[in-house]
Amino acid sequence: EGALIERIHVQTGLRRQLQPAPVAALQECQGASALTLRVRSELFNDAVITVHRTGKDAQALVTHHLQQLCEKKVDVVYMDLPMASPAAMALAGVLAGKGFLFAGVLPEQWEGEEAGDVLRLQYLNHIAFDASRVYAHSPHAQGLLQAIAQQYQAARGQ
């Protein structure tokens, strides 16, 4: 995802410096995680999990909520993480291994202690992703679409 994020930064002119996010950053977390869960079942049948603070229990909490949402047949689960937090970015790497895909960067949308950008991931539950049905307006968008399609195929073992 680092390469995707760097491409977005270059293409959009955002001057950002990506910091490495070693898994150790997640293991060194102190205290409990803080997250919110918002389900929008009537219009979108999706959910957004926002991780406000990444603690030692972050992975277990996210896995628990994801399992519950999948059992309720929520189509898409989005995960919003503060890009300024090394622990949150390490969590993103762990979640990528559990089927979460890159969805985007939301510039200057984080309003917590570490204001800045949001990394949005997506988990597609029981729905197929067909990249051929998505229109990408620019070569940059087409490149992002191809990268996400490759992530999807890898996550599904295809």
C-alpha positions as CSV (number, residue, x, y, z in Angstrom):
1,E,0.0,0.0,0.0
2,G,2.9,2.3,0.5
3,A,3.6,2.5,-3.2
4,L,-0.1,3.3,-3.9
5,I,-0.1,6.0,-1.3
6,E,3.1,7.5,-2.7
7,R,1.5,7.5,-6.2
8,I,-1.5,9.4,-4.8
9,H,0.7,11.9,-3.0
10,V,2.7,12.6,-6.2
11,Q,-0.4,12.7,-8.5
12,T,-2.3,15.1,-6.2
13,G,0.6,17.3,-5.2
14,L,0.3,16.4,-1.5
15,R,3.7,16.9,0.2
16,R,3.9,14.0,2.6
17,Q,6.7,11.9,4.0
18,L,5.6,8.3,4.5
19,Q,7.1,6.8,7.6
20,P,7.9,3.0,7.8
21,A,5.3,1.1,9.9
22,P,7.0,-1.9,11.4
23,V,4.9,-4.5,13.0
24,A,6.8,-3.8,16.2
25,A,4.9,-0.5,16.4
26,L,1.7,-2.5,16.8
27,Q,3.3,-4.8,19.4
28,E,4.6,-1.9,21.4
29,C,1.2,-0.3,21.9
30,Q,0.2,0.5,25.4
31,G,-3.4,0.5,26.8
32,A,-6.7,-0.3,25.1
33,S,-7.8,0.6,21.6
34,A,-10.5,3.1,21.0
35,L,-12.7,2.8,18.0
36,T,-16.2,3.6,16.7
37,L,-18.4,1.5,14.5
38,R,-21.1,3.0,12.3
39,V,-23.4,0.8,10.3
40,R,-25.4,2.3,7.5
41,S,-27.7,-0.6,6.6
42,E,-30.7,1.1,5.2
43,L,-29.1,3.0,2.3
44,F,-25.7,1.4,1.8
45,N,-25.5,-1.8,3.8
46,D,-22.0,-0.9,4.8
47,A,-20.1,-0.1,8.0
48,V,-17.2,2.1,8.9
49,I,-14.8,1.2,11.7
50,T,-12.7,4.2,12.8
51,V,-9.7,3.4,14.9
52,H,-9.1,6.4,17.1
53,R,-6.3,4.9,19.2
54,T,-4.4,1.7,18.5
55,G,-3.8,-0.4,21.5
56,K,-2.6,-3.9,22.1
57,D,-6.1,-5.3,21.5
58,A,-6.6,-3.5,18.1
59,Q,-6.3,-6.5,15.9
60,A,-8.6,-8.6,18.1
61,L,-11.2,-5.9,18.3
62,V,-11.3,-5.3,14.6
63,T,-11.4,-9.1,13.9
64,H,-14.3,-9.4,16.4
65,H,-16.3,-6.5,14.8
66,L,-15.6,-7.7,11.3
67,Q,-16.8,-11.2,12.1
68,Q,-20.1,-9.8,13.5
69,L,-20.6,-7.6,10.5
70,C,-20.0,-10.4,8.1
71,E,-22.5,-12.6,10.0
72,K,-25.0,-9.8,9.6
73,K,-24.3,-9.8,5.8
74,V,-23.0,-6.3,5.7
75,D,-21.7,-5.9,2.1
76,V,-18.7,-3.7,2.7
77,V,-16.7,-2.8,5.9
78,Y,-14.5,0.3,5.6
79,M,-11.6,0.9,8.0
80,D,-10.4,4.4,8.7
81,L,-6.9,4.8,10.2
82,P,-4.9,7.9,11.1
83,M,-1.9,7.9,8.8
84,A,0.2,9.9,11.3
85,S,0.1,6.9,13.7
86,P,2.8,4.3,13.1
87,A,0.8,1.7,15.1
88,A,-2.3,2.3,13.0
89,M,-0.2,1.9,9.8
90,A,1.2,-1.3,11.2
91,L,-2.3,-2.4,11.9
92,A,-3.2,-1.6,8.2
93,G,-0.5,-4.0,7.1
94,V,-1.8,-6.8,9.3
95,L,-5.4,-6.2,8.1
96,A,-4.2,-6.4,4.5
97,G,-3.2,-10.0,5.3
98,K,-6.8,-10.6,6.4
99,G,-8.5,-9.5,3.2
100,F,-8.7,-5.7,3.7
101,L,-8.0,-3.8,0.4
102,F,-6.8,-0.3,-0.2
103,A,-9.7,2.1,-0.8
104,G,-8.1,5.5,-0.7
105,V,-6.4,8.4,1.1
106,L,-8.6,11.1,2.6
107,P,-6.4,14.2,2.9
108,E,-6.7,16.2,6.1
109,Q,-9.7,14.3,7.3
110,W,-8.3,13.1,10.6
111,E,-9.3,15.4,13.5
112,G,-7.8,13.5,16.4
113,E,-4.7,14.1,18.4
114,E,-2.5,13.6,15.4
115,A,-4.4,15.6,12.7
116,G,-3.7,14.7,9.1
117,D,-4.7,12.2,6.5
118,V,-6.9,9.1,6.8
119,L,-6.1,5.8,5.2
120,R,-9.3,4.0,4.2
121,L,-9.3,0.3,3.7
122,Q,-12.2,-1.9,2.5
123,Y,-13.4,-5.4,3.2
124,L,-15.8,-6.9,0.6
125,N,-18.1,-9.4,2.2
126,H,-19.8,-11.9,0.0
127,I,-19.7,-9.6,-3.0
128,A,-17.5,-10.0,-6.1
129,F,-15.3,-7.2,-7.3
130,D,-15.2,-6.9,-11.1
131,A,-12.7,-4.3,-12.2
132,S,-14.1,-4.4,-15.7
133,R,-17.3,-2.8,-14.5
134,V,-15.5,0.2,-13.0
135,Y,-14.8,3.3,-15.1
136,A,-11.4,4.9,-14.3
137,H,-11.4,8.5,-15.6
138,S,-7.6,8.9,-15.9
139,P,-4.4,6.9,-16.3
140,H,-3.7,7.5,-12.7
141,A,-7.1,6.2,-11.7
142,Q,-6.7,3.2,-14.0
143,G,-3.4,2.4,-12.2
144,L,-5.1,2.5,-8.8
145,L,-7.9,0.3,-10.1
146,Q,-5.5,-2.3,-11.4
147,A,-3.6,-2.3,-8.1
148,I,-6.8,-2.8,-6.1
149,A,-7.9,-5.5,-8.5
150,Q,-4.6,-7.3,-7.9
151,Q,-5.0,-7.0,-4.1
152,Y,-8.5,-8.4,-4.4
153,Q,-7.3,-11.4,-6.5
154,A,-4.5,-12.1,-4.1
155,A,-6.8,-11.9,-1.1
156,R,-9.1,-14.4,-2.7
157,G,-6.3,-16.7,-3.7
158,Q,-6.8,-16.3,-7.4
